[in-house]
């Protein structure tokens, strides 16, 4: 049984997803799709194949050759590309659990998310397209389509960041700052069932990444999340981020697991492993209970490997590991 994963760089959740699957489904083999210097191509996987971004034909060809039965895309851009090409995967019997393209775009496009939230009585931080005429007083946030979150403290900083995002081909979105406690809910939607794992963020980096967090539970927030994802017709993994201040304010929804998802291994709700079982074995473990008070701290680890492995990956573009490096 083989499952494919994308998003294997240190900035995407592919590695925590792989670690979770290896822990929950040790008999399952993982094929990583990425670039030669993606750290996740060398850790907790059984095979690694180099691909160009969004090269659906190559992913399908490699999957058929390597016996990959299903794929979990682990970046928002990958989810959008896979959703648009789902018919190709279906034709070749490769399983995906992802939303329809219009639903993915609603999540990835923060302006669409805001418009939907506003029209459906979901409280969300005000989100607009940025222009140099914006009359907001800092602090607020600027976001690109796929290039992170920038905490703006001055109008000069906003102009510089917007220029940078424009040069990168990104649209610049402005979102008002909401003071309060940050929370994140990860989950899976499958056949009308929603499984969720919730954390409170205790320390956040400047780029928006969670450095320190702990599993918590709030039935009210879970109800907000469940109503949102079921009403828009979501399928597969997701993350929703909130600020708590006299109620919960939605910040954004992401169409994949977050990088902290492996905290579920110790919390007792291993969502990537549950998703892998759904995709590969058509088994759904409807276990909604998890332990609160399980904390995690994000850290950076060097990947140590033989230079021949990296050279082989770069030149040959394909490595079958003799055993998983877990």
Buried (B, 14 or more C-beta within 10 A) or exposed (E): BBBBBBBBBBEBBBBBBBBBBBBBBEEBBBBBBBBBEBBBBBBBBBBBBBBEEBEBEBBBBBBEEBEBBBBBBBBBBBBBBBBBBBEBBEEEEBBBBBBBBEBBBBBBBBEBBBBBBEEEEBBBBBBBEBEEEBEBEBEBBBBBBEBBBBBBEEBEBBBBBBEBBEEEEBBBBBBBBBEBEBBBBBBBBBEEEBBBBBBBBBEBEEEBBBBBBBBEBBEEBBEBBBEBBEEBEBBBBBBBBBBBEEEBBBBBBBBBBBBBBBBBBBBEBBBBBBBBBBBBEEEBEEEEEBEEEBBBEEEEEEBEBEEEBBEBBEEEBBBEBEEBBE
